[in-house]
Amino acid sequence: MSKEFCQVIISATSEKEAKLISKILIKRKLIAGSLIIKGPSIYWWQDEIVEKMYYNVHAYSLLSKKKEIISEVEKIHQDQVPVISFSKIDGNKSFLEWIKKYVN
């Protein structure tokens, strides 16, 4: 059962972009919900070190929605290479049932 559930972490360049990504994925029933967290980011881009504020969308879904989530985020995202990572999760029964109820 636990192998089908995942947490998706999606980077966003602004709070507005993070909210838009969350709302679109929720409306399309690709995620059950999300948590948006702001923080500094330091990374390599085009052979330079960049420091920038980013927003991370922590979303909860099913692994079967991976391709659809990636496709939707890439349509919206301003970065050429957005972070869209998937981690398998397990949890309490009511949490997993909540995910299953809202992701189709």
C-alpha positions as CSV (number, residue, x, y, z in Angstrom):
1,M,0.0,0.0,0.0
2,S,2.7,2.5,0.9
3,K,4.5,2.3,-2.4
4,E,1.7,4.1,-4.2
5,F,1.8,7.3,-2.1
6,C,4.4,10.1,-2.6
7,Q,5.4,13.5,-1.5
8,V,6.2,15.8,-4.4
9,I,8.6,18.7,-3.8
10,I,8.3,21.4,-6.5
11,S,10.4,24.6,-6.5
12,A,8.7,27.9,-7.3
13,T,10.3,31.3,-8.2
14,S,7.7,33.3,-6.2
15,E,4.8,32.9,-3.8
16,K,2.4,33.6,-6.7
17,E,3.9,30.8,-8.8
18,A,3.8,28.4,-5.8
19,K,0.1,29.1,-5.2
20,L,-0.7,28.8,-8.9
21,I,1.1,25.4,-9.1
22,S,-0.7,24.2,-6.0
23,K,-4.2,25.4,-7.1
24,I,-3.9,23.9,-10.6
25,L,-2.7,20.6,-9.3
26,I,-5.4,20.5,-6.7
27,K,-8.2,21.4,-9.1
28,R,-7.0,18.7,-11.6
29,K,-7.0,16.2,-8.7
30,L,-3.3,15.5,-9.2
31,I,-2.5,16.3,-5.5
32,A,-4.6,16.1,-2.4
33,G,-3.0,19.2,-0.8
34,S,0.2,21.2,-0.4
35,L,2.3,23.1,2.0
36,I,4.3,26.1,0.8
37,I,7.6,26.9,2.5
38,K,9.9,29.9,1.6
39,G,13.7,29.8,2.0
40,P,17.0,30.8,0.5
41,S,18.5,28.6,-2.2
42,I,22.1,28.4,-3.4
43,Y,22.8,26.4,-6.6
44,W,24.8,26.1,-9.8
45,W,23.3,27.6,-12.9
46,Q,25.2,28.1,-16.2
47,D,28.6,27.7,-14.5
48,E,27.8,30.3,-11.8
49,I,26.7,30.0,-8.2
50,V,23.3,31.7,-7.7
51,E,21.7,32.7,-4.5
52,K,17.9,33.4,-4.6
53,M,14.8,33.0,-2.5
54,Y,12.6,30.1,-3.6
55,Y,9.3,28.6,-2.5
56,N,9.0,24.9,-2.1
57,V,5.6,23.3,-2.7
58,H,5.4,20.1,-0.6
59,A,2.5,18.2,-2.1
60,Y,0.9,14.8,-1.5
61,S,-0.2,12.4,-4.3
62,L,0.0,9.0,-5.8
63,L,3.0,7.9,-7.8
64,S,0.7,7.0,-10.7
65,K,0.2,10.8,-11.2
66,K,4.0,11.5,-11.7
67,K,3.9,12.1,-15.5
68,E,0.8,14.4,-15.3
69,I,2.2,16.4,-12.4
70,I,5.5,17.0,-14.3
71,S,3.7,18.0,-17.4
72,E,1.5,20.5,-15.6
73,V,4.3,22.0,-13.6
74,E,6.5,22.4,-16.7
75,K,3.7,24.4,-18.4
76,I,3.6,26.9,-15.6
77,H,7.1,27.1,-14.2
78,Q,9.3,30.1,-15.1
79,D,12.6,28.2,-14.6
80,Q,14.1,26.2,-17.4
81,V,14.9,23.3,-15.0
82,P,12.4,23.3,-12.2
83,V,12.8,21.0,-9.3
84,I,10.1,18.4,-9.3
85,S,11.0,15.5,-7.1
86,F,9.1,12.5,-5.9
87,S,9.6,10.5,-2.7
88,K,7.6,7.4,-1.7
89,I,5.9,7.9,1.6
90,D,4.0,5.9,4.2
91,G,1.9,7.3,7.0
92,N,-1.1,6.9,9.2
93,K,-4.1,5.3,7.7
94,S,-6.3,8.4,7.8
95,F,-3.6,10.5,6.0
96,L,-3.2,8.0,3.2
97,E,-7.0,7.6,2.9
98,W,-7.2,11.4,2.6
99,I,-4.7,11.4,-0.3
100,K,-6.6,8.5,-2.0
101,K,-9.9,10.3,-1.7
102,Y,-8.8,13.5,-3.4
103,V,-6.4,12.3,-6.1
104,N,-8.0,10.7,-9.1
